Amino acid sequence: MDARTPPPLMAHLVIYGAVFGVLHVLEGFIQPGPFSINVGVFFGCVMTVALLALLFFAMGSNRELWSKMRSTVFPLAIVGYLLIPLASNSDLALAFTEARHLLYVAFLFLGCFSLMRQTCADPRIIVAKALIFYNLGSAAGVVFAVNFETSFAPGTQNYFALSVAVTALLTAATFWVGTDEQIRKIWGLRRKLSAKHYNDLVTKARVRKLTAECDLTPRESDILLLIAQGRRAPEMTDALGVSMGTVRTHVKHLYAKLDVHSYAEAVRALEEVSLDEGELQE
């Protein structure tokens, strides 16, 4: 397995770090409210806890980290940035910007933990690289914002240009990949495999795992793999060299062990099998 950090991941960390560094400096333009505590930071923390609870503990929640990060951190960052010139005397913008930063740090931690579980890479290297690239971007963003603070201050003509740049950078760093399965491949876990080859490995690994969990016979395991590949009974007879009656018997026994009643339910049961990267075999 290639241990080098893939360019898309480096770009994502550096860009988000840079944008958050700029936002950190611009937050200085937001005047705190007349309270003994920083209300913006307080509500940002409350918002973060509520979103994490909703994302990970609500019924029907899946485990896909990337889709959760994309649907929360990205809009919070954009909204917080756009509110800064409109809320110079309010804690509203600060609540959004604080929530996006805390959420991103949480997802960064969870992402590192996920990579530790799914790869053979040294956990210290994973965490160190994540922090290095993110903080390099953050330092660059802070240096830029400090040097051009007056030029790009909220309310100036250049602030609109900076808004376009921030939105474009966040969009590029967020939407270059669609699902967690794609991200596992693109981020270096299986970079050298084509999408079809990778999906074939995943399917076979799930069949092996379900075979062990449900005590399937070798022939029932073969039938399950053929079902996952979209084969129907007539095609199975040719592939396995057996009669139609034998195929139907094996399918009946397979359904009973999986507690399903159709091809679609068998495929769904297979798709629900969770895998670690180490379980994928060439």
N, C-alpha and C positions, 0 to 999 in steps of 0.2 A: 504494500500500500504506500502510495506517495505521501510523504509527511510534509511536503511543502504546502504553505498556505495558498489556496487558490486565489487568483486576482479578484474575482467577484466579491469574495468575502472581505479581502483587504480593502477594496474600494468602499464597500458598505460601511465598514467600521470607521474608516477615515472620514467619509462624507458626513455620517451622522455625528461623529465627534466634532467636526468643523462647524456644522450648523448649530449644534448645541453650544459650542464655544461662543459663537456670535450671539446667540440668544441670551447666554449668561451675561454678557456685557450689556446688551440692550435692556435686560431686566433692571439695570440700574436707573433707567429713566422712569420706572414705575414708582411712584411715591407711596409709601405704606399708609394704610388708613389710621384713623385715630383710636387705635386699640393697643392694649398692653402686650399683645402677641401679634405675630405676623399672620394675619388672617389668610393671606394668599397661600402661604406655605402650609398652613394648617389644613385648609380645604383641599390643597393639592395632595396632601397625604391621605386625607379621607377619600378623595376621588380614586387614588391609586389602590387603596385597600378594597374599595367597593368593586372596582373593575377587575382586580385579581380574583376576588371571590366569585364574581359573575362568570369570568372566563374559565376558571378551573374547578369550581365546585357546583356550578349550576347543572341541573339535569340535562343530559344530552350533550354535555361539553366533550369535545374530542381532545386529543393530545397534541394537535398540530401547533407548534410554537410559532412558526413563521406567519401563518394566517392570522393568529391572534395578535402578534406584534404589528402586523401590517394594518389591521383594522382598528387599532387603538392608538399606538404611539404616533403614527403618521398623521392622522387627523388632529390629534391633540397638539402636535408641534406646529402644524399649519395654523390652526385656530389661535393658539397662544401668540404666535408671531404676528398675525394680522390684527389681534386685539391691542397690541402694545400702543400704537399711535392713537387708538380710540379710548384707551383707559389709563391715561397717564396719572390719574388721581384715584385709581381703583385697584383693588386686589384681584379682580376677575382674571386679568391676563396672567398674573403671577400664579394663580391657582392652576391654570392650564399648562403653563410652561414647567411648573414644578412637577405636576402629574406626569407629563411626558418624559421628564428626565428620570424620575423614580421608576416608572414602568419600563423604560428602556434598560436601566440597570438590572431590573429584575429579570427581563427577558435575556439579557446578556449572560447573567449567571445561569439561568436555566438552559440556554443554548450551550454553554461550556459544559455543563453537567451532562447534557444529552450526548455531546461529542465524546466525553469521557467513557460513557457507557457503550457507545456504538463503534468505537475505534480502538486500535491498539496504541494510539499516540500517548505519550507521557502527559498526564494531567497538568503538570506544572508548565509544560510547553503550551498547552491549549490556553490556559488562563493567562500566561505571560504574553502570548501573541495577541490575544483579544485586548488586553489592557494596553499594550504598546501601541497597536494601530489606532485604537479608539482615542487614547490620550494624545497621540501625535496629531490627529485631526483636531482634537479639542484645543490643543496649544496653538495650532495654526489659526483656528477660528478666533481665539481670544486675541492673538497678536494683531490679526487683521482688523478686528472690531475696535481695539484700543487705538490703533494708529489712524483709523479713519472714522473715529467715533463722531466727530462733528459733522463730517460730510454725509454720513448715513444715519444721522439721528432721526427719530420719528418726527414726521411732519416736514422733512426736507424732500426736495424733488428726487434725490438719489435713493430715498427709502423705497420708492416704488420699484426701482431697478433691482435693489437688493431683495425685495419681496419675490420678484420673478426668479432671481437666481436661487434663492433658498427653496422655493417651490420646485424648481426644475431639478435641483440637486437631490432633494428628498425623494422626489418621484423616481429619479433614475436609480437611486440606491434602494428603493423599496419594491418596485414593480418589475424588476428584471427576471424574476422567477415566480412561478405560480404556486406550487404545492410543496409540502415538506418532503415528499418523496423525490421531487426534482431537486430540491435543495441539498438533500443528502448526496445526490450524484454530482451536482455542480460544485459543491463545496469541498470536493476532494475525496469523499469516501469511496466513490466508484467512478472517478473521472474518466478512466480509460475505456469504459463500457458504453456501447450504444444504448439508446433507450430500450430497444427490444431485448437486447441481451440482459440488461439489468432487470427488466420486468420478468423475464424467463427465470432468472436466478431467484427472484422474490417468490414467484409462484411455486417453484420446486421446493424452496425452503419451507414455505407454509404447508405444503403437502407433507413433507417429512415430519414437521412438528405436529400436525394434526393426526398423522399416522401413529405417532408415538402416544399422543394423548388419548386417542380413541381406540387404540389397539386394532388398527386396520390390518388386514392381511396384505401381502404384497400385491395381489391382484386388485383388491379394493383400492389400494393406493394408486395403482396404475389408472383405474377407472376415474378416481378423483382428479388426477392430473389431466386426463383427457377432457373431463367436464370443464375444468378451469380453462382449458385451451379452446373451448367452444365446440368440441366434437359431439356429435349425436350418436345414438346407438348403432346405426348402420356403419358409420365410420369407425366405431370402436371394434366392431367385429373384424374389420380389415386390419386395423392396427394391432390387435391382440391375437388374431388368428383363431378366434373362437366363434361359436354359434350365437345367434341372436338370443336364444333362450338363456345361454350361459351369461351373456352380458346383462340381461334383465335380472337374473338372480343376483349377480354381484352388485348391481345398482340398488336392488331392494335391500340387501344386507348393509350396504354403505349408508343408505338413507336412515336405516334403523339405528346404526351406531352414531351417526351425526345428529339424530333427532330432527331430520328435515323431511320434506315431502315433495320436493321438486328440484330441478336443475338450478333454478334461480336461488333457492334457499341454500343449496349446497355451495354455490359460488359465494354467497353472502357469508356463510360460515367460514369459508376459507379466507375471505378478505378481512375478517375480524381477528384473524390470528396476528398477534404482535410479534415483531422480530427485532433482534439486535443485529447490527452490521456483521458481527462475528459469525452469525448463523448462515450467512450467504456463502455458498461454496461454488468455486469455479467448476 
